[in-house]
Amino acid sequence: MTNLRFECTLRKPVSAKGVGLHSGVPVSITLRPAPPGTGIVFRRTDLEGFEIPAQWKYVARVSYATSLMRKGVLISTTEHLLSVFASMGVDNAYVDIDNLEVPIFDGSGLPFVEMIEEAGVRATRRLRKYLRIRRPMTLEDKGKRITVLPSSGLVVSCEIYFEHPRVGRQAMEMHLSADRYAREIAPARTFGFERELDAMREMGLIRGATLESAVCFTPDGVLNEGGLRFEDEPCRHKFLDLIGDFALLGRPLLAHVIAERAGHALHVAMVHKIMSDPSCCETVTFDQLASLVTESLVAADGIS
């Protein structure tokens, strides 16, 4: 069970090797314990351990993946790993990586879940601080919309639409917990459409993509031999991406996030909006949150 009161880190280092989805470069990655208050920090071991904190102010690009940059040094495709850290309750960790892109593995968050389970998670003595949304906020762009509403937990409503017989309109809503995430969200893989592959390659993207690391939709079906892991796998993966992008807030979020056909750009724009307006949110500990919930229940019952 995830510790809700205290910040957590890993018990021991754990390593793996893979390739970058877009760069195609081989990469080794090691997840390491970090002291309380560190947050998630990427360290480029090929560049003398140069550090890039996983924070919204270092976002560099948000087209087909979320990339971070500090002083010209890049870390690309961070969203899957950050999604897993956030959902599995890991507040502090060093991510040692020897190239510019986080490995894609099978295109889902599941390999990172397994790495964290192998490493183990331990609580520290530092109280975890949550970011609690105090009032509704909405962003819209070209038929896409994202809204955040006050909530005592993290609830995500995700809706997508792609003109394809195996996708179409898909929607899901979930009150996030580590167990549900690991079981129902983490296995969902990144996906694309056969009709877009040539154009993406011409843009210098998906150089490392294979049917082992992504779902590919043909005009009327799925090219992958094993088919889909869930009938609504694309929607679940967009859910995964959203959690990873909102992890750039640097604290666990307490809000109901409603994403309608949104993507990385709109996710990150909302993160910027939240962090640019101190009046929209407040920082609370778990104990303070419990007190606020109790007060609201008492008020609702008319008890003085």
C-alpha positions, 0 to 999 in steps of 0.5 A: 500500500502506498504511504500517503503521509510521508515522502518515499524513495527507492530501497536500492538501485535498479538498472535496465537497457533499451533504445529510445523510441524517437532517437533509436539510440541504445540507452542504459538507465538506473533508478537510484534512491534519493534523499527527501526533498530531492524530487525526480532528477535525471542525471546524464552519466555520459555528460559527467552526471549533469542534472535535469530536474523533472520540473515544469520549468525545464520543459523543452518540447511537447510534440510527440513526447515530453522533453526536458532541457537545462543549459542545452542538455536534453532528456527526451520521452520522460512521460512514461517513467514520470507517470509510473513514479507519480502513480507508484508513490515515489517522490524522490529518485535519481534517474541515471541515463547515458543518452538523450532519451529514456528507453521505450521498452515495450511502449508502456509503463509496465517495465518501469513498474516492474523496476520499481517493484524490484527496487522496493519503495521505502518511506522517509520521515519527511511529510509529503506535500500535496498540491490541492486545486482550489478552483476550476481552471480550463484550457481549450485549443482547436477542439481539445480541452483540459479542465481541473476541478477541486478534489480531495484525491486525484481523479482523471477523466480521459476522452479521446477520438481517432477516426479508426474502426478500432479506436473511435471515441473512447473514455474512462474515469478513474480515482487513481491508486497505485494498485489500479494504475499498475493493473489497468493503466501501466500495461497500455502501450504507445500507439500510432497509425500506419498511414502516418509512419512515413511522415513521422520518419521524415520528421526524424521521429520513431527511429527506434519504433518496432512492433515490440515497442508500440501498437500500430493500427492498420486501416482496419485493424492492428498490425501487432501479432498479439493484438491489443492488451485492452479494447480501449488501450489508446485511451488508457495510454493517453491517461498514462501520458497525462499522469506523467506530464502532470508529474512535472508539477513536482508534487502529487496533485489533488484535483479532478482532471478532465482531458478531452482529446488533449495531448502533451502540449495541452497537458503541459500548458495546464501545468504552466497555468497552475504554477503561474497562478498561486491563487489557484492552489495550495500546498497541504500535508496529508494530515491537513487534507484529512482535517479539511475533509472532516471540516467539510463533512461536518459543515455539510451535516450542519453540525457545529 
